[in-house]
Amino acid sequence: MPHFTDNVLYKTRQHILILISKILRWLVPYIAGVIISWMFLFPDWSGLSQSIWIVLWAIVIISYEYFLWMKSYLLITNEKLVKKVRNGLFSKFHMAIHYDNIRDVAFSKNNILHYIFRSGTLFARSSAAAVGDFGANWTPRIEKVYKIVNYIHHLSPEKRKDLKHIDTLIDSMVPGKDIWNNTGEETPTQAKEKERQILLNIQWIKECVEITDADRRYIFEQEEDRNHGVYECLRRQVVFAVTHDSTFRQPDEAIVMKAGEKVVFPVIEFHEIKRKKVSSSSPGVNIHEYLLPKFKNIWEYDATLLIWFDI
């Protein structure tokens, strides 16, 4: 592997169909040749010896082709594309192209097998100052790989340096979506992760954790009766507890209401989350103390807030 300091975001090999086809290319003629020799040239050979020879050479052929396939791959890093091809035990080829030297990115699907196996050829055409174009044949999930490479290519060098992991990259491309196995519908896990990231990107929010069923039971038993807002959260599918500092924006509604002689704490809208039945509320002292151990970096004057919604 070449020596580089960039972060490897994705690694893939040629579609396994290529490995199977190469094995069969050697194995089928060999087996046919052995059987013909046994029938016409060496009729005295036993069926056992014939089978042993077939199995031994099959193991050699499969191991050799598997070795070459495993040692050949495409790397997508945050700085460049890298292709390594192993042609034999003592033959290999390396090629890399930096995103700054790419003029445009394309992909092709040229036959029915490409469509059946969702594969194709990835192209990265070089700029005028660069030497040579980049191509990776029979790349699995070609359309998804193309989207990733094209997205990174259009990022600024500064933003590319911040790319650490493929999940972070995909979430920045399509928040809350799994582009590898996208069925067109957002799963509950994807929905929660999307909104969690939105909350963490709000300036005054420091940390965010999801409230569990055990937490809900404790809140139900320990919260003050007048904190109507907190009790409302127990009815919702998703509840997050967040911490915020003194830069907390003004609430969307009044946080205290007087009903006759009673003072109550109502449900408050939370406009940053665009989901069904979104609301928020500040927990009482007992629940605040209960939530504190869930956070890693909370200061003395930080406050907690419950935010909830339905998916």
Phi and psi restraints in degrees (value plus and minus 20) as a CYANA .aco file:
   2 PRO   PHI     -84.8   -44.8
   2 PRO   PSI     133.4   173.4
   3 HIS   PHI    -105.6   -65.6
   3 HIS   PSI      97.1   137.1
   4 PHE   PHI    -171.9  -131.9
   4 PHE   PSI     141.3   181.3
   5 THR   PHI    -125.4   -85.4
   5 THR   PSI     -20.9    19.1
   6 ASP   PHI     -89.8   -49.8
   6 ASP   PSI     143.3   183.3
   7 ASN   PHI    -109.3   -69.3
   7 ASN   PSI     107.2   147.2
   8 VAL   PHI     -99.4   -59.4
   8 VAL   PSI      95.3   135.3
   9 LEU   PHI    -111.3   -71.3
   9 LEU   PSI     -52.9   -12.9
  10 TYR   PHI    -177.1  -137.1
  10 TYR   PSI     121.7   161.7
  11 LYS   PHI    -154.1  -114.1
  11 LYS   PSI     112.6   152.6
  12 THR   PHI    -165.9  -125.9
  12 THR   PSI     135.2   175.2
  13 ARG   PHI    -131.0   -91.0
  13 ARG   PSI     152.5   192.5
  14 GLN   PHI     -79.4   -39.4
  14 GLN   PSI     134.8   174.8
  15 HIS   PHI     -74.0   -34.0
  15 HIS   PSI     123.2   163.2
  16 ILE   PHI     -80.9   -40.9
  16 ILE   PSI     -39.6     0.4
  17 LEU   PHI     -78.8   -38.8
  17 LEU   PSI     -54.3   -14.3
  18 ILE   PHI     -86.3   -46.3
  18 ILE   PSI     -61.8   -21.8
  19 LEU   PHI     -81.4   -41.4
  19 LEU   PSI     -66.1   -26.1
  20 ILE   PHI     -82.4   -42.4
  20 ILE   PSI     -63.0   -23.0
  21 SER   PHI     -84.8   -44.8
  21 SER   PSI     -57.8   -17.8
  22 LYS   PHI     -88.9   -48.9
  22 LYS   PSI     -58.1   -18.1
  23 ILE   PHI     -84.3   -44.3
  23 ILE   PSI     -65.4   -25.4
  24 LEU   PHI     -86.8   -46.8
  24 LEU   PSI     -51.2   -11.2
  25 ARG   PHI     -80.1   -40.1
  25 ARG   PSI     -56.1   -16.1
  26 TRP   PHI    -109.3   -69.3
  26 TRP   PSI     -59.0   -19.0
  27 LEU   PHI     -93.6   -53.6
  27 LEU   PSI     -62.9   -22.9
  28 VAL   PHI     -83.4   -43.4
  28 VAL   PSI     -70.4   -30.4
  29 PRO   PHI     -80.8   -40.8
  29 PRO   PSI     -55.9   -15.9
  30 TYR   PHI     -85.3   -45.3
  30 TYR   PSI     -68.4   -28.4
  31 ILE   PHI     -82.3   -42.3
  31 ILE   PSI     -62.3   -22.3
  32 ALA   PHI     -82.0   -42.0
  32 ALA   PSI     -61.5   -21.5
  33 GLY   PHI     -84.7   -44.7
  33 GLY   PSI     -60.1   -20.1
  34 VAL   PHI     -84.6   -44.6
  34 VAL   PSI     -64.5   -24.5
  35 ILE   PHI     -84.0   -44.0
  35 ILE   PSI     -62.2   -22.2
  36 ILE   PHI     -83.9   -43.9
  36 ILE   PSI     -63.3   -23.3
  37 SER   PHI     -81.1   -41.1
  37 SER   PSI     -60.3   -20.3
  38 TRP   PHI     -84.2   -44.2
  38 TRP   PSI     -58.9   -18.9
  39 MET   PHI     -96.8   -56.8
  39 MET   PSI     -57.8   -17.8
  40 PHE   PHI    -133.6   -93.6
  40 PHE   PSI     -54.7   -14.7
  41 LEU   PHI    -118.7   -78.7
  41 LEU   PSI     -57.4   -17.4
  42 PHE   PHI    -149.6  -109.6
  42 PHE   PSI      46.4    86.4
  43 PRO   PHI     -84.2   -44.2
  43 PRO   PSI     -37.8     2.2
  44 ASP   PHI     -99.6   -59.6
  44 ASP   PSI     -30.5     9.5
  45 TRP   PHI     -83.9   -43.9
  45 TRP   PSI     121.2   161.2
  46 SER   PHI    -102.1   -62.1
  46 SER   PSI     137.6   177.6
  47 GLY   PHI     -84.1   -44.1
  47 GLY   PSI     -51.0   -11.0
  48 LEU   PHI     -86.3   -46.3
  48 LEU   PSI     -68.7   -28.7
  49 SER   PHI     -83.5   -43.5
  49 SER   PSI     -56.7   -16.7
  50 GLN   PHI     -81.2   -41.2
  50 GLN   PSI     -64.7   -24.7
  51 SER   PHI     -86.4   -46.4
  51 SER   PSI     -59.5   -19.5
  52 ILE   PHI     -81.4   -41.4
  52 ILE   PSI     -65.2   -25.2
  53 TRP   PHI     -82.1   -42.1
  53 TRP   PSI     -62.1   -22.1
  54 ILE   PHI     -82.9   -42.9
  54 ILE   PSI     -65.6   -25.6
  55 VAL   PHI     -85.3   -45.3
  55 VAL   PSI     -64.9   -24.9
  56 LEU   PHI     -81.3   -41.3
  56 LEU   PSI     -67.9   -27.9
  57 TRP   PHI     -90.9   -50.9
  57 TRP   PSI     -51.2   -11.2
  58 ALA   PHI     -83.2   -43.2
  58 ALA   PSI     -60.7   -20.7
  59 ILE   PHI     -83.6   -43.6
  59 ILE   PSI     -61.9   -21.9
  60 VAL   PHI     -82.7   -42.7
  60 VAL   PSI     -67.8   -27.8
  61 ILE   PHI     -83.6   -43.6
  61 ILE   PSI     -67.4   -27.4
  62 ILE   PHI     -82.8   -42.8
  62 ILE   PSI     -63.0   -23.0
  63 SER   PHI     -83.7   -43.7
  63 SER   PSI     -61.8   -21.8
  64 TYR   PHI     -84.6   -44.6
  64 TYR   PSI     -69.3   -29.3
  65 GLU   PHI     -86.9   -46.9
  65 GLU   PSI     -55.5   -15.5
  66 TYR   PHI     -86.2   -46.2
  66 TYR   PSI     -59.0   -19.0
  67 PHE   PHI     -80.2   -40.2
  67 PHE   PSI     -66.5   -26.5
  68 LEU   PHI     -84.6   -44.6
  68 LEU   PSI     -59.5   -19.5
  69 TRP   PHI     -87.9   -47.9
  69 TRP   PSI     -62.1   -22.1
  70 MET   PHI     -86.9   -46.9
  70 MET   PSI     -51.9   -11.9
  71 LYS   PHI    -107.6   -67.6
  71 LYS   PSI     -16.7    23.3
  72 SER   PHI    -135.4   -95.4
  72 SER   PSI     107.0   147.0
  73 TYR   PHI    -179.7  -139.7
  73 TYR   PSI     147.1   187.1
  74 LEU   PHI    -133.2   -93.2
  74 LEU   PSI     110.2   150.2
  75 LEU   PHI    -132.3   -92.3
  75 LEU   PSI     113.3   153.3
  76 ILE   PHI    -129.6   -89.6
  76 ILE   PSI      92.6   132.6
  77 THR   PHI    -129.8   -89.8
  77 THR   PSI     157.8   197.8
  78 ASN   PHI    -100.4   -60.4
  78 ASN   PSI     -21.6    18.4
  79 GLU   PHI    -139.7   -99.7
  79 GLU   PSI     -49.1    -9.1
  80 LYS   PHI    -182.3  -142.3
  80 LYS   PSI     151.4   191.4
  81 LEU   PHI    -121.1   -81.1
  81 LEU   PSI     117.2   157.2
  82 VAL   PHI    -148.5  -108.5
  82 VAL   PSI     112.0   152.0
  83 LYS   PHI    -144.2  -104.2
  83 LYS   PSI     110.8   150.8
  84 LYS   PHI    -144.1  -104.1
  84 LYS   PSI     108.8   148.8
  85 VAL   PHI    -144.3  -104.3
  85 VAL   PSI     105.7   145.7
  86 ARG   PHI    -123.8   -83.8
  86 ARG   PSI      91.8   131.8
  87 ASN   PHI    -111.6   -71.6
  87 ASN   PSI     -40.0     0.0
  88 GLY   PHI    -191.5  -151.5
  88 GLY   PSI    -199.0  -159.0
  89 LEU   PHI     -80.5   -40.5
  89 LEU   PSI     -53.6   -13.6
  90 PHE   PHI    -143.3  -103.3
  90 PHE   PSI      10.8    50.8
  91 SER   PHI    -163.1  -123.1
  91 SER   PSI     104.6   144.6
  92 LYS   PHI    -170.6  -130.6
  92 LYS   PSI     140.8   180.8
  93 PHE   PHI    -156.8  -116.8
  93 PHE   PSI     112.9   152.9
  94 HIS   PHI    -142.2  -102.2
  94 HIS   PSI     123.6   163.6
  95 MET   PHI    -170.1  -130.1
  95 MET   PSI     122.1   162.1
  96 ALA   PHI    -161.6  -121.6
  96 ALA   PSI     129.1   169.1
  97 ILE   PHI    -160.5  -120.5
  97 ILE   PSI     107.7   147.7
  98 HIS   PHI     -98.9   -58.9
  98 HIS   PSI     128.2   168.2
  99 TYR   PHI     -79.9   -39.9
  99 TYR   PSI     -52.5   -12.5
 100 ASP   PHI     -86.5   -46.5
 100 ASP   PSI     -40.6    -0.6
 101 ASN   PHI    -118.6   -78.6
 101 ASN   PSI     -12.6    27.4
 102 ILE   PHI    -114.5   -74.5
 102 ILE   PSI     107.9   147.9
 103 ARG   PHI    -101.6   -61.6
 103 ARG   PSI     -66.9   -26.9
 104 ASP   PHI    -178.8  -138.8
 104 ASP   PSI     144.8   184.8
 105 VAL   PHI    -140.0  -100.0
 105 VAL   PSI     121.9   161.9
 106 ALA   PHI    -168.4  -128.4
 106 ALA   PSI     147.9   187.9
 107 PHE   PHI    -164.0  -124.0
 107 PHE   PSI     138.5   178.5
 108 SER   PHI    -157.3  -117.3
 108 SER   PSI     127.4   167.4
 109 LYS   PHI    -149.1  -109.1
 109 LYS   PSI      90.2   130.2
 110 ASN   PHI    -125.6   -85.6
 110 ASN   PSI     -27.8    12.2
 111 ASN   PHI    -170.0  -130.0
 111 ASN   PSI     153.2   193.2
 112 ILE   PHI     -84.9   -44.9
 112 ILE   PSI     -50.7   -10.7
 113 LEU   PHI     -85.6   -45.6
 113 LEU   PSI     -54.8   -14.8
 114 HIS   PHI     -79.3   -39.3
 114 HIS   PSI     -60.9   -20.9
 115 TYR   PHI     -94.2   -54.2
 115 TYR   PSI     -59.1   -19.1
 116 ILE   PHI     -84.3   -44.3
 116 ILE   PSI     -62.6   -22.6
 117 PHE   PHI    -121.8   -81.8
 117 PHE   PSI      -7.1    32.9
 118 ARG   PHI      31.5    71.5
 118 ARG   PSI      26.5    66.5
 119 SER   PHI    -144.8  -104.8
 119 SER   PSI     154.5   194.5
 120 GLY   PHI     154.4   194.4
 120 GLY   PSI    -187.2  -147.2
 121 THR   PHI    -130.6   -90.6
 121 THR   PSI     108.8   148.8
 122 LEU   PHI    -114.2   -74.2
 122 LEU   PSI     111.3   151.3
 123 PHE   PHI    -138.8   -98.8
 123 PHE   PSI     117.2   157.2
 124 ALA   PHI    -147.6  -107.6
 124 ALA   PSI      84.2   124.2
 125 ARG   PHI    -104.3   -64.3
 125 ARG   PSI     114.6   154.6
 126 SER   PHI    -100.9   -60.9
 126 SER   PSI     137.7   177.7
 127 SER   PHI     -95.2   -55.2
 127 SER   PSI     154.0   194.0
 128 ALA   PHI     -81.8   -41.8
 128 ALA   PSI     -51.7   -11.7
 129 ALA   PHI    -102.9   -62.9
 129 ALA   PSI     -33.9     6.1
 130 ALA   PHI    -111.7   -71.7
 130 ALA   PSI     145.1   185.1
 131 VAL   PHI    -134.0   -94.0
 131 VAL   PSI      97.2   137.2
 132 GLY   PHI      66.3   106.3
 132 GLY   PSI     126.6   166.6
 133 ASP   PHI    -115.6   -75.6
 133 ASP   PSI     140.8   180.8
 134 PHE   PHI    -131.2   -91.2
 134 PHE   PSI     114.0   154.0
 135 GLY   PHI    -162.2  -122.2
 135 GLY   PSI     123.0   163.0
 136 ALA   PHI    -153.8  -113.8
 136 ALA   PSI      88.1   128.1
 137 ASN   PHI    -100.2   -60.2
 137 ASN   PSI     131.5   171.5
 138 TRP   PHI      30.7    70.7
 138 TRP   PSI      28.0    68.0
 139 THR   PHI    -101.5   -61.5
 139 THR   PSI     102.6   142.6
 140 PRO   PHI     -84.7   -44.7
 140 PRO   PSI     133.0   173.0
 141 ARG   PHI      31.8    71.8
 141 ARG   PSI      27.7    67.7
 142 ILE   PHI     -78.8   -38.8
 142 ILE   PSI     -60.1   -20.1
 143 GLU   PHI     -87.7   -47.7
 143 GLU   PSI     -56.9   -16.9
 144 LYS   PHI     -89.5   -49.5
 144 LYS   PSI     -62.8   -22.8
 145 VAL   PHI     -81.9   -41.9
 145 VAL   PSI     -61.5   -21.5
 146 TYR   PHI     -80.1   -40.1
 146 TYR   PSI     -63.9   -23.9
 147 LYS   PHI     -80.3   -40.3
 147 LYS   PSI     -61.4   -21.4
 148 ILE   PHI     -86.2   -46.2
 148 ILE   PSI     -69.2   -29.2
 149 VAL   PHI     -82.6   -42.6
 149 VAL   PSI     -63.9   -23.9
 150 ASN   PHI     -83.7   -43.7
 150 ASN   PSI     -58.3   -18.3
 151 TYR   PHI     -85.1   -45.1
 151 TYR   PSI     -67.2   -27.2
 152 ILE   PHI     -82.9   -42.9
 152 ILE   PSI     -59.5   -19.5
 153 HIS   PHI     -77.7   -37.7
 153 HIS   PSI     -55.4   -15.4
 154 HIS   PHI    -109.1   -69.1
 154 HIS   PSI     -22.2    17.8
 155 LEU   PHI     -96.6   -56.6
 155 LEU   PSI     135.9   175.9
 156 SER   PHI     -93.8   -53.8
 156 SER   PSI     135.1   175.1
 157 PRO   PHI     -74.7   -34.7
 157 PRO   PSI     -54.5   -14.5
 158 GLU   PHI     -86.1   -46.1
 158 GLU   PSI     -62.1   -22.1
 159 LYS   PHI     -91.4   -51.4
 159 LYS   PSI     -52.3   -12.3
 160 ARG   PHI     -83.4   -43.4
 160 ARG   PSI     -57.0   -17.0
 161 LYS   PHI     -83.0   -43.0
 161 LYS   PSI     -46.0    -6.0
 162 ASP   PHI    -103.6   -63.6
 162 ASP   PSI     -28.0    12.0
 163 LEU   PHI     -94.9   -54.9
 163 LEU   PSI     101.5   141.5
 164 LYS   PHI    -134.2   -94.2
 164 LYS   PSI     -52.1   -12.1
 165 HIS   PHI    -168.2  -128.2
 165 HIS   PSI     131.0   171.0
 166 ILE   PHI     -82.9   -42.9
 166 ILE   PSI     -54.4   -14.4
 167 ASP   PHI     -85.6   -45.6
 167 ASP   PSI     -60.4   -20.4
 168 THR   PHI     -83.9   -43.9
 168 THR   PSI     -60.5   -20.5
 169 LEU   PHI     -83.5   -43.5
 169 LEU   PSI     -68.0   -28.0
 170 ILE   PHI     -83.2   -43.2
 170 ILE   PSI     -60.3   -20.3
 171 ASP   PHI     -85.8   -45.8
 171 ASP   PSI     -53.4   -13.4
 172 SER   PHI     -93.1   -53.1
 172 SER   PSI     -47.6    -7.6
 173 MET   PHI     -93.5   -53.5
 173 MET   PSI     -73.9   -33.9
 174 VAL   PHI    -155.7  -115.7
 174 VAL   PSI      68.8   108.8
 175 PRO   PHI     -73.9   -33.9
 175 PRO   PSI     110.5   150.5
 176 GLY   PHI      59.3    99.3
 176 GLY   PSI     -17.7    22.3
 177 LYS   PHI    -132.4   -92.4
 177 LYS   PSI     127.4   167.4
 178 ASP   PHI    -123.5   -83.5
 178 ASP   PSI      78.9   118.9
 179 ILE   PHI     -93.5   -53.5
 179 ILE   PSI     -33.6     6.4
 180 TRP   PHI     -97.9   -57.9
 180 TRP   PSI     -56.0   -16.0
 181 ASN   PHI    -151.1  -111.1
 181 ASN   PSI      31.1    71.1
 182 ASN   PHI     -99.2   -59.2
 182 ASN   PSI      94.8   134.8
 183 THR   PHI    -117.3   -77.3
 183 THR   PSI     -16.9    23.1
 184 GLY   PHI      71.0   111.0
 184 GLY   PSI     -29.4    10.6
 185 GLU   PHI    -138.3   -98.3
 185 GLU   PSI     119.3   159.3
 186 GLU   PHI    -103.3   -63.3
 186 GLU   PSI     107.8   147.8
 187 THR   PHI    -100.7   -60.7
 187 THR   PSI     139.6   179.6
 188 PRO   PHI     -76.2   -36.2
 188 PRO   PSI     -59.8   -19.8
 189 THR   PHI     -82.6   -42.6
 189 THR   PSI     -63.3   -23.3
 190 GLN   PHI     -84.1   -44.1
 190 GLN   PSI     -60.3   -20.3
 191 ALA   PHI     -82.6   -42.6
 191 ALA   PSI     -64.9   -24.9
 192 LYS   PHI     -85.5   -45.5
 192 LYS   PSI     -61.3   -21.3
 193 GLU   PHI     -86.5   -46.5
 193 GLU   PSI     -58.4   -18.4
 194 LYS   PHI     -80.1   -40.1
 194 LYS   PSI     -68.5   -28.5
 195 GLU   PHI     -90.5   -50.5
 195 GLU   PSI     -51.9   -11.9
 196 ARG   PHI     -82.3   -42.3
 196 ARG   PSI     -62.3   -22.3
 197 GLN   PHI     -85.7   -45.7
 197 GLN   PSI     -58.1   -18.1
 198 ILE   PHI     -81.2   -41.2
 198 ILE   PSI     -63.7   -23.7
 199 LEU   PHI     -82.9   -42.9
 199 LEU   PSI     -63.2   -23.2
 200 LEU   PHI     -89.3   -49.3
 200 LEU   PSI     -40.2    -0.2
 201 ASN   PHI    -106.0   -66.0
 201 ASN   PSI     -25.7    14.3
 202 ILE   PHI     -97.0   -57.0
 202 ILE   PSI     111.6   151.6
 203 GLN   PHI     -74.0   -34.0
 203 GLN   PSI     -62.5   -22.5
 204 TRP   PHI    -107.8   -67.8
 204 TRP   PSI     -25.5    14.5
 205 ILE   PHI    -110.5   -70.5
 205 ILE   PSI     110.0   150.0
 206 LYS   PHI    -120.0   -80.0
 206 LYS   PSI     -66.3   -26.3
 207 GLU   PHI    -158.7  -118.7
 207 GLU   PSI     139.1   179.1
 208 CYS   PHI    -167.1  -127.1
 208 CYS   PSI     106.5   146.5
 209 VAL   PHI    -152.6  -112.6
 209 VAL   PSI     133.5   173.5
 210 GLU   PHI    -109.2   -69.2
 210 GLU   PSI     119.9   159.9
 211 ILE   PHI    -101.8   -61.8
 211 ILE   PSI     109.8   149.8
 212 THR   PHI    -110.2   -70.2
 212 THR   PSI     153.8   193.8
 213 ASP   PHI     -82.7   -42.7
 213 ASP   PSI     -57.7   -17.7
 214 ALA   PHI     -83.9   -43.9
 214 ALA   PSI     -58.7   -18.7
 215 ASP   PHI     -83.8   -43.8
 215 ASP   PSI     -60.8   -20.8
 216 ARG   PHI     -79.9   -39.9
 216 ARG   PSI     -62.9   -22.9
 217 ARG   PHI     -82.8   -42.8
 217 ARG   PSI     -62.1   -22.1
 218 TYR   PHI     -84.5   -44.5
 218 TYR   PSI     -63.4   -23.4
 219 ILE   PHI     -81.4   -41.4
 219 ILE   PSI     -63.7   -23.7
 220 PHE   PHI     -79.5   -39.5
 220 PHE   PSI     -58.7   -18.7
 221 GLU   PHI    -101.2   -61.2
 221 GLU   PSI     -48.9    -8.9
 222 GLN   PHI    -130.2   -90.2
 222 GLN   PSI     -38.0     2.0
 223 GLU   PHI     -92.0   -52.0
 223 GLU   PSI     131.1   171.1
 224 GLU   PHI     -84.7   -44.7
 224 GLU   PSI     123.8   163.8
 225 ASP   PHI     -81.6   -41.6
 225 ASP   PSI     -52.4   -12.4
 226 ARG   PHI     -97.5   -57.5
 226 ARG   PSI     -29.1    10.9
 227 ASN   PHI    -106.5   -66.5
 227 ASN   PSI      55.1    95.1
 228 HIS   PHI     -80.2   -40.2
 228 HIS   PSI     -55.6   -15.6
 229 GLY   PHI     -81.2   -41.2
 229 GLY   PSI     -63.3   -23.3
 230 VAL   PHI     -86.4   -46.4
 230 VAL   PSI     -58.8   -18.8
 231 TYR   PHI     -86.1   -46.1
 231 TYR   PSI     -50.2   -10.2
 232 GLU   PHI     -83.5   -43.5
 232 GLU   PSI     -52.9   -12.9
 233 CYS   PHI     -83.3   -43.3
 233 CYS   PSI     -46.1    -6.1
 234 LEU   PHI     -87.1   -47.1
 234 LEU   PSI     -34.7     5.3
 235 ARG   PHI    -113.6   -73.6
 235 ARG   PSI     -25.0    15.0
 236 ARG   PHI    -120.0   -80.0
 236 ARG   PSI     137.4   177.4
 237 GLN   PHI     -88.4   -48.4
 237 GLN   PSI     -60.9   -20.9
 238 VAL   PHI    -145.6  -105.6
 238 VAL   PSI     110.4   150.4
 239 VAL   PHI    -150.6  -110.6
 239 VAL   PSI     105.5   145.5
 240 PHE   PHI    -130.6   -90.6
 240 PHE   PSI     121.8   161.8
 241 ALA   PHI    -127.1   -87.1
 241 ALA   PSI     108.3   148.3
 242 VAL   PHI    -144.6  -104.6
 242 VAL   PSI     138.5   178.5
 243 THR   PHI    -130.8   -90.8
 243 THR   PSI     126.4   166.4
 244 HIS   PHI    -161.6  -121.6
 244 HIS   PSI     137.3   177.3
 245 ASP   PHI    -120.5   -80.5
 245 ASP   PSI    -183.8  -143.8
 246 SER   PHI     -93.5   -53.5
 246 SER   PSI     -28.6    11.4
 247 THR   PHI    -105.1   -65.1
 247 THR   PSI     -11.7    28.3
 248 PHE   PHI     -71.6   -31.6
 248 PHE   PSI     109.7   149.7
 249 ARG   PHI     -84.4   -44.4
 249 ARG   PSI     146.5   186.5
 250 GLN   PHI     -87.2   -47.2
 250 GLN   PSI     118.2   158.2
 251 PRO   PHI     -84.0   -44.0
 251 PRO   PSI     135.0   175.0
 252 ASP   PHI     -89.0   -49.0
 252 ASP   PSI     -43.0    -3.0
 253 GLU   PHI    -162.5  -122.5
 253 GLU   PSI     153.2   193.2
 254 ALA   PHI     -84.5   -44.5
 254 ALA   PSI     114.8   154.8
 255 ILE   PHI    -110.9   -70.9
 255 ILE   PSI     -28.1    11.9
 256 VAL   PHI    -153.0  -113.0
 256 VAL   PSI     115.5   155.5
 257 MET   PHI    -150.0  -110.0
 257 MET   PSI     129.9   169.9
 258 LYS   PHI    -133.4   -93.4
 258 LYS   PSI      98.3   138.3
 259 ALA   PHI    -131.8   -91.8
 259 ALA   PSI      77.0   117.0
 260 GLY   PHI      48.0    88.0
 260 GLY   PSI    -142.2  -102.2
 261 GLU   PHI    -111.5   -71.5
 261 GLU   PSI     -24.2    15.8
 262 LYS   PHI    -119.0   -79.0
 262 LYS   PSI     121.8   161.8
 263 VAL   PHI    -123.1   -83.1
 263 VAL   PSI     107.1   147.1
 264 VAL   PHI    -147.3  -107.3
 264 VAL   PSI     138.9   178.9
 265 PHE   PHI    -131.3   -91.3
 265 PHE   PSI      88.4   128.4
 266 PRO   PHI    -106.6   -66.6
 266 PRO   PSI     157.2   197.2
 267 VAL   PHI     -92.0   -52.0
 267 VAL   PSI     119.0   159.0
 268 ILE   PHI    -143.1  -103.1
 268 ILE   PSI     116.1   156.1
 269 GLU   PHI     -84.9   -44.9
 269 GLU   PSI     136.1   176.1
 270 PHE   PHI    -158.0  -118.0
 270 PHE   PSI      76.9   116.9
 271 HIS   PHI     -92.9   -52.9
 271 HIS   PSI     -36.5     3.5
 272 GLU   PHI     -90.5   -50.5
 272 GLU   PSI     -44.9    -4.9
 273 ILE   PHI    -117.5   -77.5
 273 ILE   PSI     106.3   146.3
 274 LYS   PHI    -126.1   -86.1
 274 LYS   PSI      52.1    92.1
 275 ARG   PHI    -151.5  -111.5
 275 ARG   PSI    -197.9  -157.9
 276 LYS   PHI     -99.2   -59.2
 276 LYS   PSI     116.2   156.2
 277 LYS   PHI      33.2    73.2
 277 LYS   PSI      30.9    70.9
 278 VAL   PHI    -102.9   -62.9
 278 VAL   PSI     111.7   151.7
 279 SER   PHI    -174.8  -134.8
 279 SER   PSI     155.4   195.4
 280 SER   PHI    -169.8  -129.8
 280 SER   PSI     145.7   185.7
 281 SER   PHI    -186.1  -146.1
 281 SER   PSI     129.9   169.9
 282 SER   PHI    -108.8   -68.8
 282 SER   PSI     108.6   148.6
 283 PRO   PHI     -93.4   -53.4
 283 PRO   PSI     138.4   178.4
 284 GLY   PHI     -92.2   -52.2
 284 GLY   PSI     158.3   198.3
 285 VAL   PHI     -79.5   -39.5
 285 VAL   PSI     -64.1   -24.1
 286 ASN   PHI     -82.4   -42.4
 286 ASN   PSI     -64.2   -24.2
 287 ILE   PHI     -91.4   -51.4
 287 ILE   PSI     -57.5   -17.5
 288 HIS   PHI     -77.1   -37.1
 288 HIS   PSI     -66.4   -26.4
 289 GLU   PHI     -84.9   -44.9
 289 GLU   PSI     -56.1   -16.1
 290 TYR   PHI     -85.7   -45.7
 290 TYR   PSI     -55.8   -15.8
 291 LEU   PHI     -99.1   -59.1
 291 LEU   PSI     -44.5    -4.5
 292 LEU   PHI     -72.4   -32.4
 292 LEU   PSI     -64.7   -24.7
 293 PRO   PHI     -83.9   -43.9
 293 PRO   PSI     -33.7     6.3
 294 LYS   PHI     -96.1   -56.1
 294 LYS   PSI     -34.4     5.6
 295 PHE   PHI    -127.2   -87.2
 295 PHE   PSI     130.2   170.2
 296 LYS   PHI    -117.1   -77.1
 296 LYS   PSI     -45.5    -5.5
 297 ASN   PHI    -157.6  -117.6
 297 ASN   PSI      51.6    91.6
 298 ILE   PHI    -136.0   -96.0
 298 ILE   PSI     113.8   153.8
 299 TRP   PHI    -116.3   -76.3
 299 TRP   PSI     151.7   191.7
 300 GLU   PHI     -79.0   -39.0
 300 GLU   PSI     -59.3   -19.3
 301 TYR   PHI    -121.2   -81.2
 301 TYR   PSI     -10.6    29.4
 302 ASP   PHI     -93.0   -53.0
 302 ASP   PSI     129.8   169.8
 303 ALA   PHI    -135.5   -95.5
 303 ALA   PSI     143.4   183.4
 304 THR   PHI    -132.3   -92.3
 304 THR   PSI     135.1   175.1
 305 LEU   PHI    -165.5  -125.5
 305 LEU   PSI     118.0   158.0
 306 LEU   PHI    -120.6   -80.6
 306 LEU   PSI     111.8   151.8
 307 ILE   PHI    -148.7  -108.7
 307 ILE   PSI     111.9   151.9
 308 TRP   PHI    -159.9  -119.9
 308 TRP   PSI     140.9   180.9
 309 PHE   PHI    -185.5  -145.5
 309 PHE   PSI     148.5   188.5
 310 ASP   PHI    -127.4   -87.4
 310 ASP   PSI     126.4   166.4
